[in-house]
Amino acid sequence: MSGGPAGRGQRKKQPWGGVRPFSIKTKLGALVVVSVLITTGLSVIAVHTKTELRFITVFSMIATLLITQFVAHSLTAPLDDMNAVARSISHGDYTRRVRESRRDELGDLAHTINVMADELEAQDSQRKELVANVSHELRTPIAGLRAVLENIVDGVTRADPETMRTALKQTERLGRLVETLLDLSRLDNGVVPLRKRRFEVWPYLSGVLKEANMVASARASMASGSGSHTRTDVHLHLDVSPPELVAHADPERIHQVVANLIDNAVKHSPPHGRVTVRAREGAEPESLELEVLDEGPGIPRTEWHRVFERFNRGSVNRPHGPGSDGGTGLGLAIARWAVDLHGGRIGVAESERGCRILITLPGPSPTSR
């Protein structure tokens, strides 16, 4: 067995690029040819030396069996190796790997098993991380809500509007976490239908930004968030051109995308920074290009491919403004899921400053126009 995994999605391709110079069919064919040549050669020797045919037959059978045993061992040994790795995987050990030194069909199978082990190991790690994240995120609002209720029951505080508002905020935090988990479940199951319609982009995005500001103000009194920012020092700016721009998409899903991108941009903005949401007409009729830009530290190019992975919180150790937090690492994964549902594209784009996320949404199909 070899060492640990090469990393999810980063396992090297086999050097022969899919061409098998020594396939199992070739080896079996060579075995037959060699056996025939040995038998023929010994028969010729028997004729010239006048050796009895029975001795030649015995020698021929022994030689053929030895060669066959050698070839059979070379074929069954890697299968035993694969069987051992498969058993380890079935018992939850995803660290073992199969040697990939062969250049035949068994080598392809070994590579496939190793890729499968990489994927299973990554999923197991994500599952454990999800449990840890959710446990942490649930503990804070539950503890806060319990403290408020205990104080009311013990007579330490009265059930006045201010105290009840504190309890309500903790309940809202629990609701947001549950909604995030529901989105994750929908993402996995692919059961969310799209309800596309035409809408004007300016009033729609203006409402999304206004809601983001209102939610941030309502949460500003909370000590910590559950994946949503509580900062009010970052200015949100909307840039739509032309002002009468129209798009064709599912407004609810696009709301998820923009809200999650704004939330992420605000959390990583410097104090009194600026987050810009920009909308432009795409190449196709009623298609849309959206950009969300911030003035934060940006994302290293080496991390671009990992930005939209689940539980990825980026390489920045700590958010940059007061009232921001690390979050659950699911917001951008949900944003990618919503964009993928539309058949669009989302990714990190070049930017002179900060981070720039570019979204491209296609227009309606010709049959729906």
N, C-alpha and C positions, 0 to 999 in steps of 0.2 A: 504494500500500500504506500501511496505517496503521502505528502503532508496535507495541511489544511487546504481550504478552498482558495481558488484563485480570485474569488470575489464575484459577486453576482453580476452577470452580464459582461464580465471582463475575462472570461476563460478564453485562452488563445485558440484560434482556429487550427485545425490540423494542417501541418505544413504542406501536405500534398494536394490541398485544395479540392478534395473530393475524389481525386484519381487514385485508384488502388492498383499499384504496380504488382502487388503480390496478393491477389484475392484468394479466397478459399477455393473457388472454382478452379483457379489456375493451379493451386497446390494439389488438389485432388486429381486434376488432369495429369499433372507431372508425376504423381504417384502411380497412376495407371501406366503411363509411358515407361517409367523406370522399371516397373514390374515386368512389363512385356519385354523390355530390352534385356533384363537380367535372365528371364526365362529363355529368350531367343539365344542370347550369348552362351549360356550354359549348354543349350541343345547343340549349338554349333561345335562347342568344345567336346561334347560327348561324341559327336560323329567323328571328329578328327582323332580323338584319343581312344576311341572304341570303349568308352566308359559305359557301364550299365546305366540304362535310362532311369532306373529307380533311384540311383544315387543322385543323378542330376535333378530329378524331381524333388527329392528331399532338400538338397541345397537351395534350389530355387524357392521352395516354400519358406525355408528358414530366412533367406535374404529378404523375401517379400514381406514376411511377418515383422522382421526387425524394422524395415523402413516404414511399414504401416503403423507400427507401435510408436515410432518417433513422431510421425506426422499427427497421429491421434493425440499424443501427449501435448504437442504444441497447440492443438485446438481445444482440448478440454481443460488445460491448466488455467487459461484466462477465464474460462467459464466458472471454474471453482472460485477464482478471485472475485468475479462479479457477484456470484451467489453469496459470498461472505459479506460483501459490501451491501448488497440488497437486504440481507438479514439485519445488518447493523442499522440501516435506515429504517426498517420496519419496527425496530425497537427504540427509535428516537435518537440514535447516534448519527448525526449528519456530518461528522468530521472525517470519516474514512473516504478514500477515493481509490479508483481503479487506475492501474498503470495504463498509460496511453502510448506505449512504445511500438505497438503493432501498426502495420499499414495495410490492413485488410478490413473486412466487414466487422470482425471482432474489435478492431481498433475504433471503428465508428460507433459500435455499441458501447464501448468503454467511455468514449467521449460523451455520448448521450446520457449515460448513467451519471457521470460526473457533473454535467450541466444540471440534471435533475436534482442531484444532491445539493448543488449550489442554491437552486431555487427553493428547495425545501428548507435548507438552513436559513436562508434569508427570511422566508415566511415565518419560520419558528421564532426567529429573532424579533420580527415585527410584532408577532402575537404577544410575546413577553413584554415588548416595549409598550404595546397598546395597553396591556393590563397595568403596567407600572404608571403610565401617563394618566390613564383614567382614574386609577386609585388616588393618585396625587391630586388630580383636578377635582375629584368628588370630595375629598377629605376637607379641603378648605371651606367651601360653601356650607357643607353639612356642619362642620364645627362652628362656623359663624352663626348659622341658623339655630343650632342647639344652644349656643351661649345666650342668644337673644331671648329664646323661649324660656330657658332656665331662669334668667334674670326676672322675666315677667312672672313666672310661677312662684319664685321665691320672694317676690315683692321688692326686689332691688330696684327695678325700674317699672314704670307704668306703661300700659299698652297705649301710649299716645301715638299720634300720626307719625312722628319722627322715628320712633322705635319700630313701628310696623313697616315703615318704608325701608328700614335697614333689613328687616326680615324678608321683605319683598325682593330686595336686590339679591339676596343670597338665593332665593327661589328662582329668580330669573337666571342666575348663573348656572344653576342646575339644569334649567330648561335649555339654555344654549348648548351645554355639553351634550345633553340627550339629543338635541337636533343635529349636532355634529356627528354623533354616532349613527343616527338614522341615515344621514347623508352617506356615511361610509358604508353602511349596509346596502343602500341603494347602488352605490358605486360598484360593490362586489357583485351584486345580483343582476345589475343592468335592467331593473324593472321600471325605471322612470320614463314615461312617454314624453315626447316633446310636444308642446302646444305652441307652435309658431304662429306669429301674427305680425302684421306691419305696425310699426309705432314710430313716433317722432323721437329722435335721439336726444335732442337738447332737453326737453322737459323731463324725459325719462331719467337721464343721467343726473340732471339737476336734483331730482327727487332722491336719487341714491346718495348723492353727496350730502344733501340736507339731512337725510336720515342718519348717515354716518356721524355727522356733527352732533346731532341730538343725542344719539346713543352714547357717544364719547362723553358728552357733558353729564348725562345721567349717571355714568359709571365713575366719574372723576373722584367721587368721595370714597370709592372702594380702595382698600389698600393694595389689592392685587386682583388681576383679572383671570379669566379662564380661557385665554387664547384670543381675547378681543382687547383692543387698546383702550386706555382710559385717558389718553392725552388730549388736551385742548389747546396746546401751544402750536400745533402744526396747522398751517393754512392749506385748505383744499381748494384747488383751482380747476375750473372746467373750461375746456377749449374745444368747441364743436364747429367744424367748417365743412360745408356751408351750414348756416343756422337751421335751414329747413331740411337737414339730412334725415332720411328715413331708412330704417333697417327692417329686416325680416328675420325674427328669431323668437325664442321662448323668453319672454321678459323675466320670468321667475328665475330661470337658470342663469341668465346673463347678470341678474342682480347678485346671485351668489358669486359669480366670477369677479365682478367689479368690487363688491363689498370685501371679499377676501383679499384682493390685491391692494385695496386701499388700507385695510387693516395691517397688512404686512409692511406696506410702504411707510405708514405712520410710525409703526413700532421701531423702524430702523432709521427714522429721520433724525437729524440733529435738532437741538432745541430751537424752536421758532422756525423750523424748516418749512418747506413747501412741497406739496404733492400735487402733481398735475395729471388730470385725466383728459386725454386727447382723443377725439373721434374724427375720423376721416372716411370718405367714401372709398370703397374698395374697387378692384378692377372690374368686377361684375356688377350688373344692376342690383341695387338694394343690398349689396354686400357691404361689410363694415370692417374697418380697421380701428382697433382700440389700442391706446397706449397708456400705461400708468408709469409715471416717472417720479422718482424721489431724489433727495439730495444727500442720501446717506453714504456709507462707505462703498456701496456697490457689491457685486458678487464676483469673486475671482473666476476667470474663464475656465479654470479646471473644475469648478463646481457647477457650471451651467447645466450639465447633463443630469445633476442630482437635485436641482431646485424643486422639481415637482414630484419627487418621491415622497411617500408617506413617512411621517415622523422626522423628516429632515428639517432641522432648525437652522441650517446654515452654519458657516464657519465663524460667524461673529459670536463671541462668547456671551455677550451681554447686549441687550437692546440699548439704544442710545439716548432715550429720553426718559424723564420721570413718568411713572405710571404705565410703562410698557413692560411686557413680560415675554417669556419664551414661547408660550402657546403650546398647542398639542402637536404641531407639525403636520396637521391635516388640511389646513386651509388651501394651500397651493395645489395639493393633490386633488381636492374637490374641484378647484377651479379648472384644472386640466381635464378632469372627467366631464364637466359641463361643456367645455369647449369641444371635446371629442364627440360628445353626443350630437353636436351641430355639424360635425364633419369639418371643423375648423382647425386652426393651428395656434399654439401658444408657446412662447419661448422667451428667453432672455436675449435682448438685442444690444448692439453696440451703443454706448452712451458716453459723452464726455465727462459726465459727472453722475454719481449715484447709480441707481439701478433703473433699467428701462425694460418693462415687460410688454411685449407686442402680441396682440391677439388679432387673428384674421378669421372673420366669420363669412361663410359663403352666402350668396343670395338665394332666393327661392328657386326650386327646380322648375324647368319649363312647364311641367304639367300642373304646377300649383299656382302659376301666374294667372 
